[in-house]
Amino acid sequence: MPRRLISTGSPFEKTAGYSRAVIDGDFAFVAG
């Protein structure tokens, strides 16, 4: 299963290459 990046659409996310959450297989990794 491919990795899915979840973004809020913030300009900071695009500039820093940051994602609010990452879904990877059966796991979800959430920042903050």
Secondary structure, 3 states (H helix, E strand, C coil): CCCEEECCCCHHHHHHCCCCEEEECCEEEECC
